[in-house]
């Protein structure tokens, strides 16, 4: 395993699993621009989620994520904080989100009860 991959693995507190879902985010401390935004989730763990966005976020920005459930078409609201945002391509940003402590149980429950599903 390359050294940079090993260091990334050491930083992770929880294993990640692939999750390919469209989710909606609501910015709690909005900058000029959209307050509600569609994101493409690509992975999920007990403590956070990776998403792709058409707009940039800034570290420390707080969001409410509306995550659809598989079984009954309902949604689960989870609070998250942006920990990183890097430009991946033109109008594409890779965003790392950390769930707030009050949301960890909700996110963990979601991860355990929902299988990986393509959007």
MODELLER restraints for C-alpha pairs under 7 A, 6 or more apart:
rsr = mdl.restraints
at = mdl.atoms
rsr.add(forms.Gaussian(group=physical.xy_distance, feature=features.Distance(at['CA:14:A'], at['CA:45:A']), mean=6.00, stdev=0.5))
rsr.add(forms.Gaussian(group=physical.xy_distance, feature=features.Distance(at['CA:14:A'], at['CA:46:A']), mean=6.09, stdev=0.5))
rsr.add(forms.Gaussian(group=physical.xy_distance, feature=features.Distance(at['CA:14:A'], at['CA:47:A']), mean=6.71, stdev=0.5))
rsr.add(forms.Gaussian(group=physical.xy_distance, feature=features.Distance(at['CA:15:A'], at['CA:45:A']), mean=5.90, stdev=0.5))
rsr.add(forms.Gaussian(group=physical.xy_distance, feature=features.Distance(at['CA:16:A'], at['CA:43:A']), mean=6.19, stdev=0.5))
rsr.add(forms.Gaussian(group=physical.xy_distance, feature=features.Distance(at['CA:16:A'], at['CA:44:A']), mean=5.35, stdev=0.5))
rsr.add(forms.Gaussian(group=physical.xy_distance, feature=features.Distance(at['CA:16:A'], at['CA:45:A']), mean=4.52, stdev=0.5))
rsr.add(forms.Gaussian(group=physical.xy_distance, feature=features.Distance(at['CA:17:A'], at['CA:43:A']), mean=5.48, stdev=0.5))
rsr.add(forms.Gaussian(group=physical.xy_distance, feature=features.Distance(at['CA:17:A'], at['CA:44:A']), mean=5.43, stdev=0.5))
rsr.add(forms.Gaussian(group=physical.xy_distance, feature=features.Distance(at['CA:17:A'], at['CA:45:A']), mean=6.36, stdev=0.5))
rsr.add(forms.Gaussian(group=physical.xy_distance, feature=features.Distance(at['CA:18:A'], at['CA:42:A']), mean=5.79, stdev=0.5))
rsr.add(forms.Gaussian(group=physical.xy_distance, feature=features.Distance(at['CA:18:A'], at['CA:43:A']), mean=4.31, stdev=0.5))
rsr.add(forms.Gaussian(group=physical.xy_distance, feature=features.Distance(at['CA:18:A'], at['CA:44:A']), mean=6.37, stdev=0.5))
rsr.add(forms.Gaussian(group=physical.xy_distance, feature=features.Distance(at['CA:18:A'], at['CA:116:A']), mean=6.39, stdev=0.5))
rsr.add(forms.Gaussian(group=physical.xy_distance, feature=features.Distance(at['CA:19:A'], at['CA:41:A']), mean=6.16, stdev=0.5))
rsr.add(forms.Gaussian(group=physical.xy_distance, feature=features.Distance(at['CA:19:A'], at['CA:42:A']), mean=4.92, stdev=0.5))
rsr.add(forms.Gaussian(group=physical.xy_distance, feature=features.Distance(at['CA:19:A'], at['CA:43:A']), mean=4.69, stdev=0.5))
rsr.add(forms.Gaussian(group=physical.xy_distance, feature=features.Distance(at['CA:19:A'], at['CA:44:A']), mean=6.14, stdev=0.5))
rsr.add(forms.Gaussian(group=physical.xy_distance, feature=features.Distance(at['CA:19:A'], at['CA:116:A']), mean=5.25, stdev=0.5))
rsr.add(forms.Gaussian(group=physical.xy_distance, feature=features.Distance(at['CA:19:A'], at['CA:117:A']), mean=6.52, stdev=0.5))
rsr.add(forms.Gaussian(group=physical.xy_distance, feature=features.Distance(at['CA:20:A'], at['CA:41:A']), mean=5.45, stdev=0.5))
rsr.add(forms.Gaussian(group=physical.xy_distance, feature=features.Distance(at['CA:20:A'], at['CA:42:A']), mean=4.96, stdev=0.5))
rsr.add(forms.Gaussian(group=physical.xy_distance, feature=features.Distance(at['CA:20:A'], at['CA:116:A']), mean=6.99, stdev=0.5))
rsr.add(forms.Gaussian(group=physical.xy_distance, feature=features.Distance(at['CA:20:A'], at['CA:117:A']), mean=6.06, stdev=0.5))
rsr.add(forms.Gaussian(group=physical.xy_distance, feature=features.Distance(at['CA:20:A'], at['CA:118:A']), mean=5.06, stdev=0.5))
rsr.add(forms.Gaussian(group=physical.xy_distance, feature=features.Distance(at['CA:20:A'], at['CA:119:A']), mean=5.74, stdev=0.5))
rsr.add(forms.Gaussian(group=physical.xy_distance, feature=features.Distance(at['CA:21:A'], at['CA:40:A']), mean=5.90, stdev=0.5))
rsr.add(forms.Gaussian(group=physical.xy_distance, feature=features.Distance(at['CA:21:A'], at['CA:41:A']), mean=5.26, stdev=0.5))
rsr.add(forms.Gaussian(group=physical.xy_distance, feature=features.Distance(at['CA:21:A'], at['CA:118:A']), mean=6.34, stdev=0.5))
rsr.add(forms.Gaussian(group=physical.xy_distance, feature=features.Distance(at['CA:21:A'], at['CA:119:A']), mean=4.74, stdev=0.5))
rsr.add(forms.Gaussian(group=physical.xy_distance, feature=features.Distance(at['CA:22:A'], at['CA:38:A']), mean=6.74, stdev=0.5))
rsr.add(forms.Gaussian(group=physical.xy_distance, feature=features.Distance(at['CA:22:A'], at['CA:39:A']), mean=5.79, stdev=0.5))
rsr.add(forms.Gaussian(group=physical.xy_distance, feature=features.Distance(at['CA:22:A'], at['CA:40:A']), mean=4.74, stdev=0.5))
rsr.add(forms.Gaussian(group=physical.xy_distance, feature=features.Distance(at['CA:22:A'], at['CA:41:A']), mean=6.20, stdev=0.5))
rsr.add(forms.Gaussian(group=physical.xy_distance, feature=features.Distance(at['CA:22:A'], at['CA:119:A']), mean=6.31, stdev=0.5))
rsr.add(forms.Gaussian(group=physical.xy_distance, feature=features.Distance(at['CA:23:A'], at['CA:38:A']), mean=5.84, stdev=0.5))
rsr.add(forms.Gaussian(group=physical.xy_distance, feature=features.Distance(at['CA:23:A'], at['CA:39:A']), mean=5.28, stdev=0.5))
rsr.add(forms.Gaussian(group=physical.xy_distance, feature=features.Distance(at['CA:23:A'], at['CA:40:A']), mean=6.26, stdev=0.5))
rsr.add(forms.Gaussian(group=physical.xy_distance, feature=features.Distance(at['CA:23:A'], at['CA:41:A']), mean=6.79, stdev=0.5))
rsr.add(forms.Gaussian(group=physical.xy_distance, feature=features.Distance(at['CA:23:A'], at['CA:65:A']), mean=6.92, stdev=0.5))
rsr.add(forms.Gaussian(group=physical.xy_distance, feature=features.Distance(at['CA:23:A'], at['CA:66:A']), mean=5.94, stdev=0.5))
rsr.add(forms.Gaussian(group=physical.xy_distance, feature=features.Distance(at['CA:23:A'], at['CA:67:A']), mean=5.40, stdev=0.5))
rsr.add(forms.Gaussian(group=physical.xy_distance, feature=features.Distance(at['CA:23:A'], at['CA:68:A']), mean=6.90, stdev=0.5))
rsr.add(forms.Gaussian(group=physical.xy_distance, feature=features.Distance(at['CA:24:A'], at['CA:36:A']), mean=6.92, stdev=0.5))
rsr.add(forms.Gaussian(group=physical.xy_distance, feature=features.Distance(at['CA:24:A'], at['CA:37:A']), mean=5.67, stdev=0.5))
rsr.add(forms.Gaussian(group=physical.xy_distance, feature=features.Distance(at['CA:24:A'], at['CA:38:A']), mean=4.62, stdev=0.5))
rsr.add(forms.Gaussian(group=physical.xy_distance, feature=features.Distance(at['CA:24:A'], at['CA:39:A']), mean=5.96, stdev=0.5))
rsr.add(forms.Gaussian(group=physical.xy_distance, feature=features.Distance(at['CA:24:A'], at['CA:65:A']), mean=5.83, stdev=0.5))
rsr.add(forms.Gaussian(group=physical.xy_distance, feature=features.Distance(at['CA:24:A'], at['CA:66:A']), mean=5.14, stdev=0.5))
rsr.add(forms.Gaussian(group=physical.xy_distance, feature=features.Distance(at['CA:24:A'], at['CA:67:A']), mean=6.99, stdev=0.5))
rsr.add(forms.Gaussian(group=physical.xy_distance, feature=features.Distance(at['CA:25:A'], at['CA:36:A']), mean=5.63, stdev=0.5))
rsr.add(forms.Gaussian(group=physical.xy_distance, feature=features.Distance(at['CA:25:A'], at['CA:37:A']), mean=5.25, stdev=0.5))
rsr.add(forms.Gaussian(group=physical.xy_distance, feature=features.Distance(at['CA:25:A'], at['CA:38:A']), mean=6.32, stdev=0.5))
rsr.add(forms.Gaussian(group=physical.xy_distance, feature=features.Distance(at['CA:25:A'], at['CA:39:A']), mean=6.97, stdev=0.5))
rsr.add(forms.Gaussian(group=physical.xy_distance, feature=features.Distance(at['CA:25:A'], at['CA:63:A']), mean=6.25, stdev=0.5))
rsr.add(forms.Gaussian(group=physical.xy_distance, feature=features.Distance(at['CA:25:A'], at['CA:64:A']), mean=5.61, stdev=0.5))
rsr.add(forms.Gaussian(group=physical.xy_distance, feature=features.Distance(at['CA:25:A'], at['CA:65:A']), mean=4.52, stdev=0.5))
rsr.add(forms.Gaussian(group=physical.xy_distance, feature=features.Distance(at['CA:25:A'], at['CA:66:A']), mean=6.15, stdev=0.5))
rsr.add(forms.Gaussian(group=physical.xy_distance, feature=features.Distance(at['CA:26:A'], at['CA:35:A']), mean=5.67, stdev=0.5))
rsr.add(forms.Gaussian(group=physical.xy_distance, feature=features.Distance(at['CA:26:A'], at['CA:36:A']), mean=4.58, stdev=0.5))
rsr.add(forms.Gaussian(group=physical.xy_distance, feature=features.Distance(at['CA:26:A'], at['CA:37:A']), mean=6.55, stdev=0.5))
rsr.add(forms.Gaussian(group=physical.xy_distance, feature=features.Distance(at['CA:26:A'], at['CA:63:A']), mean=5.46, stdev=0.5))
rsr.add(forms.Gaussian(group=physical.xy_distance, feature=features.Distance(at['CA:26:A'], at['CA:64:A']), mean=5.13, stdev=0.5))
rsr.add(forms.Gaussian(group=physical.xy_distance, feature=features.Distance(at['CA:26:A'], at['CA:65:A']), mean=6.50, stdev=0.5))
rsr.add(forms.Gaussian(group=physical.xy_distance, feature=features.Distance(at['CA:27:A'], at['CA:35:A']), mean=5.19, stdev=0.5))
rsr.add(forms.Gaussian(group=physical.xy_distance, feature=features.Distance(at['CA:27:A'], at['CA:36:A']), mean=6.53, stdev=0.5))
rsr.add(forms.Gaussian(group=physical.xy_distance, feature=features.Distance(at['CA:27:A'], at['CA:62:A']), mean=6.31, stdev=0.5))
rsr.add(forms.Gaussian(group=physical.xy_distance, feature=features.Distance(at['CA:27:A'], at['CA:63:A']), mean=4.67, stdev=0.5))
rsr.add(forms.Gaussian(group=physical.xy_distance, feature=features.Distance(at['CA:27:A'], at['CA:64:A']), mean=6.67, stdev=0.5))
rsr.add(forms.Gaussian(group=physical.xy_distance, feature=features.Distance(at['CA:28:A'], at['CA:62:A']), mean=5.50, stdev=0.5))
rsr.add(forms.Gaussian(group=physical.xy_distance, feature=features.Distance(at['CA:28:A'], at['CA:63:A']), mean=5.36, stdev=0.5))
rsr.add(forms.Gaussian(group=physical.xy_distance, feature=features.Distance(at['CA:29:A'], at['CA:61:A']), mean=6.55, stdev=0.5))
rsr.add(forms.Gaussian(group=physical.xy_distance, feature=features.Distance(at['CA:29:A'], at['CA:62:A']), mean=6.36, stdev=0.5))
rsr.add(forms.Gaussian(group=physical.xy_distance, feature=features.Distance(at['CA:39:A'], at['CA:51:A']), mean=6.19, stdev=0.5))
rsr.add(forms.Gaussian(group=physical.xy_distance, feature=features.Distance(at['CA:39:A'], at['CA:52:A']), mean=5.80, stdev=0.5))
rsr.add(forms.Gaussian(group=physical.xy_distance, feature=features.Distance(at['CA:39:A'], at['CA:53:A']), mean=5.20, stdev=0.5))
rsr.add(forms.Gaussian(group=physical.xy_distance, feature=features.Distance(at['CA:40:A'], at['CA:51:A']), mean=5.30, stdev=0.5))
rsr.add(forms.Gaussian(group=physical.xy_distance, feature=features.Distance(at['CA:40:A'], at['CA:52:A']), mean=5.07, stdev=0.5))
rsr.add(forms.Gaussian(group=physical.xy_distance, feature=features.Distance(at['CA:40:A'], at['CA:53:A']), mean=6.72, stdev=0.5))
rsr.add(forms.Gaussian(group=physical.xy_distance, feature=features.Distance(at['CA:41:A'], at['CA:50:A']), mean=5.92, stdev=0.5))
rsr.add(forms.Gaussian(group=physical.xy_distance, feature=features.Distance(at['CA:41:A'], at['CA:51:A']), mean=4.19, stdev=0.5))
rsr.add(forms.Gaussian(group=physical.xy_distance, feature=features.Distance(at['CA:41:A'], at['CA:52:A']), mean=6.42, stdev=0.5))
rsr.add(forms.Gaussian(group=physical.xy_distance, feature=features.Distance(at['CA:42:A'], at['CA:50:A']), mean=5.69, stdev=0.5))
rsr.add(forms.Gaussian(group=physical.xy_distance, feature=features.Distance(at['CA:42:A'], at['CA:51:A']), mean=5.63, stdev=0.5))
rsr.add(forms.Gaussian(group=physical.xy_distance, feature=features.Distance(at['CA:43:A'], at['CA:49:A']), mean=5.62, stdev=0.5))
rsr.add(forms.Gaussian(group=physical.xy_distance, feature=features.Distance(at['CA:43:A'], at['CA:50:A']), mean=5.14, stdev=0.5))
rsr.add(forms.Gaussian(group=physical.xy_distance, feature=features.Distance(at['CA:44:A'], at['CA:50:A']), mean=6.50, stdev=0.5))
rsr.add(forms.Gaussian(group=physical.xy_distance, feature=features.Distance(at['CA:46:A'], at['CA:104:A']), mean=6.29, stdev=0.5))
rsr.add(forms.Gaussian(group=physical.xy_distance, feature=features.Distance(at['CA:46:A'], at['CA:107:A']), mean=6.12, stdev=0.5))
rsr.add(forms.Gaussian(group=physical.xy_distance, feature=features.Distance(at['CA:46:A'], at['CA:108:A']), mean=4.73, stdev=0.5))
rsr.add(forms.Gaussian(group=physical.xy_distance, feature=features.Distance(at['CA:47:A'], at['CA:98:A']), mean=5.80, stdev=0.5))
rsr.add(forms.Gaussian(group=physical.xy_distance, feature=features.Distance(at['CA:47:A'], at['CA:99:A']), mean=5.48, stdev=0.5))
rsr.add(forms.Gaussian(group=physical.xy_distance, feature=features.Distance(at['CA:47:A'], at['CA:104:A']), mean=6.03, stdev=0.5))
rsr.add(forms.Gaussian(group=physical.xy_distance, feature=features.Distance(at['CA:48:A'], at['CA:97:A']), mean=5.31, stdev=0.5))
rsr.add(forms.Gaussian(group=physical.xy_distance, feature=features.Distance(at['CA:48:A'], at['CA:98:A']), mean=4.16, stdev=0.5))
rsr.add(forms.Gaussian(group=physical.xy_distance, feature=features.Distance(at['CA:48:A'], at['CA:99:A']), mean=5.09, stdev=0.5))
rsr.add(forms.Gaussian(group=physical.xy_distance, feature=features.Distance(at['CA:49:A'], at['CA:96:A']), mean=6.22, stdev=0.5))
rsr.add(forms.Gaussian(group=physical.xy_distance, feature=features.Distance(at['CA:49:A'], at['CA:97:A']), mean=5.19, stdev=0.5))
rsr.add(forms.Gaussian(group=physical.xy_distance, feature=features.Distance(at['CA:49:A'], at['CA:98:A']), mean=6.58, stdev=0.5))
rsr.add(forms.Gaussian(group=physical.xy_distance, feature=features.Distance(at['CA:50:A'], at['CA:95:A']), mean=5.86, stdev=0.5))
rsr.add(forms.Gaussian(group=physical.xy_distance, feature=features.Distance(at['CA:50:A'], at['CA:96:A']), mean=4.87, stdev=0.5))
rsr.add(forms.Gaussian(group=physical.xy_distance, feature=features.Distance(at['CA:50:A'], at['CA:97:A']), mean=6.17, stdev=0.5))
rsr.add(forms.Gaussian(group=physical.xy_distance, feature=features.Distance(at['CA:51:A'], at['CA:94:A']), mean=6.02, stdev=0.5))
rsr.add(forms.Gaussian(group=physical.xy_distance, feature=features.Distance(at['CA:51:A'], at['CA:95:A']), mean=5.29, stdev=0.5))
rsr.add(forms.Gaussian(group=physical.xy_distance, feature=features.Distance(at['CA:51:A'], at['CA:96:A']), mean=6.66, stdev=0.5))
rsr.add(forms.Gaussian(group=physical.xy_distance, feature=features.Distance(at['CA:52:A'], at['CA:92:A']), mean=6.62, stdev=0.5))
rsr.add(forms.Gaussian(group=physical.xy_distance, feature=features.Distance(at['CA:52:A'], at['CA:93:A']), mean=5.52, stdev=0.5))
rsr.add(forms.Gaussian(group=physical.xy_distance, feature=features.Distance(at['CA:52:A'], at['CA:94:A']), mean=4.75, stdev=0.5))
rsr.add(forms.Gaussian(group=physical.xy_distance, feature=features.Distance(at['CA:52:A'], at['CA:95:A']), mean=6.01, stdev=0.5))
rsr.add(forms.Gaussian(group=physical.xy_distance, feature=features.Distance(at['CA:53:A'], at['CA:92:A']), mean=5.67, stdev=0.5))
rsr.add(forms.Gaussian(group=physical.xy_distance, feature=features.Distance(at['CA:53:A'], at['CA:93:A']), mean=5.06, stdev=0.5))
rsr.add(forms.Gaussian(group=physical.xy_distance, feature=features.Distance(at['CA:53:A'], at['CA:94:A']), mean=6.54, stdev=0.5))
rsr.add(forms.Gaussian(group=physical.xy_distance, feature=features.Distance(at['CA:54:A'], at['CA:91:A']), mean=5.00, stdev=0.5))
rsr.add(forms.Gaussian(group=physical.xy_distance, feature=features.Distance(at['CA:54:A'], at['CA:92:A']), mean=4.78, stdev=0.5))
rsr.add(forms.Gaussian(group=physical.xy_distance, feature=features.Distance(at['CA:54:A'], at['CA:93:A']), mean=6.16, stdev=0.5))
rsr.add(forms.Gaussian(group=physical.xy_distance, feature=features.Distance(at['CA:55:A'], at['CA:91:A']), mean=6.50, stdev=0.5))
rsr.add(forms.Gaussian(group=physical.xy_distance, feature=features.Distance(at['CA:55:A'], at['CA:92:A']), mean=6.91, stdev=0.5))
rsr.add(forms.Gaussian(group=physical.xy_distance, feature=features.Distance(at['CA:55:A'], at['CA:93:A']), mean=6.60, stdev=0.5))
rsr.add(forms.Gaussian(group=physical.xy_distance, feature=features.Distance(at['CA:56:A'], at['CA:85:A']), mean=6.76, stdev=0.5))
rsr.add(forms.Gaussian(group=physical.xy_distance, feature=features.Distance(at['CA:56:A'], at['CA:93:A']), mean=6.05, stdev=0.5))
rsr.add(forms.Gaussian(group=physical.xy_distance, feature=features.Distance(at['CA:57:A'], at['CA:85:A']), mean=6.19, stdev=0.5))
rsr.add(forms.Gaussian(group=physical.xy_distance, feature=features.Distance(at['CA:58:A'], at['CA:82:A']), mean=6.58, stdev=0.5))
rsr.add(forms.Gaussian(group=physical.xy_distance, feature=features.Distance(at['CA:58:A'], at['CA:85:A']), mean=6.58, stdev=0.5))
rsr.add(forms.Gaussian(group=physical.xy_distance, feature=features.Distance(at['CA:59:A'], at['CA:82:A']), mean=4.88, stdev=0.5))
rsr.add(forms.Gaussian(group=physical.xy_distance, feature=features.Distance(at['CA:59:A'], at['CA:83:A']), mean=4.89, stdev=0.5))
rsr.add(forms.Gaussian(group=physical.xy_distance, feature=features.Distance(at['CA:59:A'], at['CA:84:A']), mean=5.49, stdev=0.5))
rsr.add(forms.Gaussian(group=physical.xy_distance, feature=features.Distance(at['CA:60:A'], at['CA:81:A']), mean=5.70, stdev=0.5))
rsr.add(forms.Gaussian(group=physical.xy_distance, feature=features.Distance(at['CA:60:A'], at['CA:82:A']), mean=5.29, stdev=0.5))
rsr.add(forms.Gaussian(group=physical.xy_distance, feature=features.Distance(at['CA:60:A'], at['CA:83:A']), mean=6.27, stdev=0.5))
rsr.add(forms.Gaussian(group=physical.xy_distance, feature=features.Distance(at['CA:61:A'], at['CA:81:A']), mean=5.61, stdev=0.5))
rsr.add(forms.Gaussian(group=physical.xy_distance, feature=features.Distance(at['CA:61:A'], at['CA:82:A']), mean=5.35, stdev=0.5))
rsr.add(forms.Gaussian(group=physical.xy_distance, feature=features.Distance(at['CA:62:A'], at['CA:80:A']), mean=5.84, stdev=0.5))
rsr.add(forms.Gaussian(group=physical.xy_distance, feature=features.Distance(at['CA:62:A'], at['CA:81:A']), mean=4.53, stdev=0.5))
rsr.add(forms.Gaussian(group=physical.xy_distance, feature=features.Distance(at['CA:62:A'], at['CA:82:A']), mean=6.48, stdev=0.5))
rsr.add(forms.Gaussian(group=physical.xy_distance, feature=features.Distance(at['CA:63:A'], at['CA:79:A']), mean=5.83, stdev=0.5))
rsr.add(forms.Gaussian(group=physical.xy_distance, feature=features.Distance(at['CA:63:A'], at['CA:80:A']), mean=5.29, stdev=0.5))
rsr.add(forms.Gaussian(group=physical.xy_distance, feature=features.Distance(at['CA:63:A'], at['CA:81:A']), mean=6.20, stdev=0.5))
rsr.add(forms.Gaussian(group=physical.xy_distance, feature=features.Distance(at['CA:64:A'], at['CA:77:A']), mean=6.37, stdev=0.5))
rsr.add(forms.Gaussian(group=physical.xy_distance, feature=features.Distance(at['CA:64:A'], at['CA:78:A']), mean=5.60, stdev=0.5))
rsr.add(forms.Gaussian(group=physical.xy_distance, feature=features.Distance(at['CA:64:A'], at['CA:79:A']), mean=4.55, stdev=0.5))
rsr.add(forms.Gaussian(group=physical.xy_distance, feature=features.Distance(at['CA:64:A'], at['CA:80:A']), mean=6.23, stdev=0.5))
rsr.add(forms.Gaussian(group=physical.xy_distance, feature=features.Distance(at['CA:65:A'], at['CA:77:A']), mean=5.52, stdev=0.5))
rsr.add(forms.Gaussian(group=physical.xy_distance, feature=features.Distance(at['CA:65:A'], at['CA:78:A']), mean=5.13, stdev=0.5))
rsr.add(forms.Gaussian(group=physical.xy_distance, feature=features.Distance(at['CA:65:A'], at['CA:79:A']), mean=6.24, stdev=0.5))
rsr.add(forms.Gaussian(group=physical.xy_distance, feature=features.Distance(at['CA:66:A'], at['CA:75:A']), mean=5.88, stdev=0.5))
rsr.add(forms.Gaussian(group=physical.xy_distance, feature=features.Distance(at['CA:66:A'], at['CA:76:A']), mean=5.65, stdev=0.5))
rsr.add(forms.Gaussian(group=physical.xy_distance, feature=features.Distance(at['CA:66:A'], at['CA:77:A']), mean=4.76, stdev=0.5))
rsr.add(forms.Gaussian(group=physical.xy_distance, feature=features.Distance(at['CA:66:A'], at['CA:78:A']), mean=6.69, stdev=0.5))
rsr.add(forms.Gaussian(group=physical.xy_distance, feature=features.Distance(at['CA:67:A'], at['CA:75:A']), mean=5.28, stdev=0.5))
rsr.add(forms.Gaussian(group=physical.xy_distance, feature=features.Distance(at['CA:67:A'], at['CA:76:A']), mean=5.11, stdev=0.5))
rsr.add(forms.Gaussian(group=physical.xy_distance, feature=features.Distance(at['CA:67:A'], at['CA:77:A']), mean=6.34, stdev=0.5))
rsr.add(forms.Gaussian(group=physical.xy_distance, feature=features.Distance(at['CA:68:A'], at['CA:74:A']), mean=5.92, stdev=0.5))
rsr.add(forms.Gaussian(group=physical.xy_distance, feature=features.Distance(at['CA:68:A'], at['CA:75:A']), mean=4.26, stdev=0.5))
rsr.add(forms.Gaussian(group=physical.xy_distance, feature=features.Distance(at['CA:68:A'], at['CA:76:A']), mean=6.32, stdev=0.5))
rsr.add(forms.Gaussian(group=physical.xy_distance, feature=features.Distance(at['CA:69:A'], at['CA:75:A']), mean=5.58, stdev=0.5))
rsr.add(forms.Gaussian(group=physical.xy_distance, feature=features.Distance(at['CA:69:A'], at['CA:76:A']), mean=6.98, stdev=0.5))
rsr.add(forms.Gaussian(group=physical.xy_distance, feature=features.Distance(at['CA:70:A'], at['CA:114:A']), mean=6.46, stdev=0.5))
rsr.add(forms.Gaussian(group=physical.xy_distance, feature=features.Distance(at['CA:78:A'], at['CA:103:A']), mean=5.46, stdev=0.5))
rsr.add(forms.Gaussian(group=physical.xy_distance, feature=features.Distance(at['CA:78:A'], at['CA:107:A']), mean=6.93, stdev=0.5))
rsr.add(forms.Gaussian(group=physical.xy_distance, feature=features.Distance(at['CA:79:A'], at['CA:99:A']), mean=5.91, stdev=0.5))
rsr.add(forms.Gaussian(group=physical.xy_distance, feature=features.Distance(at['CA:79:A'], at['CA:100:A']), mean=5.66, stdev=0.5))
rsr.add(forms.Gaussian(group=physical.xy_distance, feature=features.Distance(at['CA:79:A'], at['CA:103:A']), mean=5.90, stdev=0.5))
rsr.add(forms.Gaussian(group=physical.xy_distance, feature=features.Distance(at['CA:80:A'], at['CA:97:A']), mean=5.97, stdev=0.5))
rsr.add(forms.Gaussian(group=physical.xy_distance, feature=features.Distance(at['CA:80:A'], at['CA:98:A']), mean=5.35, stdev=0.5))
rsr.add(forms.Gaussian(group=physical.xy_distance, feature=features.Distance(at['CA:80:A'], at['CA:99:A']), mean=4.20, stdev=0.5))
rsr.add(forms.Gaussian(group=physical.xy_distance, feature=features.Distance(at['CA:80:A'], at['CA:100:A']), mean=5.25, stdev=0.5))
rsr.add(forms.Gaussian(group=physical.xy_distance, feature=features.Distance(at['CA:81:A'], at['CA:97:A']), mean=5.52, stdev=0.5))
rsr.add(forms.Gaussian(group=physical.xy_distance, feature=features.Distance(at['CA:81:A'], at['CA:98:A']), mean=5.28, stdev=0.5))
rsr.add(forms.Gaussian(group=physical.xy_distance, feature=features.Distance(at['CA:81:A'], at['CA:99:A']), mean=6.36, stdev=0.5))
rsr.add(forms.Gaussian(group=physical.xy_distance, feature=features.Distance(at['CA:81:A'], at['CA:100:A']), mean=6.79, stdev=0.5))
rsr.add(forms.Gaussian(group=physical.xy_distance, feature=features.Distance(at['CA:82:A'], at['CA:96:A']), mean=5.98, stdev=0.5))
rsr.add(forms.Gaussian(group=physical.xy_distance, feature=features.Distance(at['CA:82:A'], at['CA:97:A']), mean=4.61, stdev=0.5))
rsr.add(forms.Gaussian(group=physical.xy_distance, feature=features.Distance(at['CA:82:A'], at['CA:98:A']), mean=6.41, stdev=0.5))
rsr.add(forms.Gaussian(group=physical.xy_distance, feature=features.Distance(at['CA:83:A'], at['CA:96:A']), mean=5.51, stdev=0.5))
rsr.add(forms.Gaussian(group=physical.xy_distance, feature=features.Distance(at['CA:83:A'], at['CA:97:A']), mean=5.62, stdev=0.5))
rsr.add(forms.Gaussian(group=physical.xy_distance, feature=features.Distance(at['CA:83:A'], at['CA:98:A']), mean=6.49, stdev=0.5))
rsr.add(forms.Gaussian(group=physical.xy_distance, feature=features.Distance(at['CA:84:A'], at['CA:95:A']), mean=5.71, stdev=0.5))
rsr.add(forms.Gaussian(group=physical.xy_distance, feature=features.Distance(at['CA:84:A'], at['CA:96:A']), mean=5.06, stdev=0.5))
rsr.add(forms.Gaussian(group=physical.xy_distance, feature=features.Distance(at['CA:85:A'], at['CA:93:A']), mean=6.37, stdev=0.5))
rsr.add(forms.Gaussian(group=physical.xy_distance, feature=features.Distance(at['CA:85:A'], at['CA:94:A']), mean=5.63, stdev=0.5))
rsr.add(forms.Gaussian(group=physical.xy_distance, feature=features.Distance(at['CA:85:A'], at['CA:95:A']), mean=4.42, stdev=0.5))
rsr.add(forms.Gaussian(group=physical.xy_distance, feature=features.Distance(at['CA:85:A'], at['CA:96:A']), mean=6.38, stdev=0.5))
rsr.add(forms.Gaussian(group=physical.xy_distance, feature=features.Distance(at['CA:86:A'], at['CA:93:A']), mean=5.54, stdev=0.5))
rsr.add(forms.Gaussian(group=physical.xy_distance, feature=features.Distance(at['CA:86:A'], at['CA:94:A']), mean=5.32, stdev=0.5))
rsr.add(forms.Gaussian(group=physical.xy_distance, feature=features.Distance(at['CA:86:A'], at['CA:95:A']), mean=6.62, stdev=0.5))
rsr.add(forms.Gaussian(group=physical.xy_distance, feature=features.Distance(at['CA:87:A'], at['CA:93:A']), mean=4.47, stdev=0.5))
rsr.add(forms.Gaussian(group=physical.xy_distance, feature=features.Distance(at['CA:87:A'], at['CA:94:A']), mean=6.28, stdev=0.5))
rsr.add(forms.Gaussian(group=physical.xy_distance, feature=features.Distance(at['CA:88:A'], at['CA:94:A']), mean=6.00, stdev=0.5))
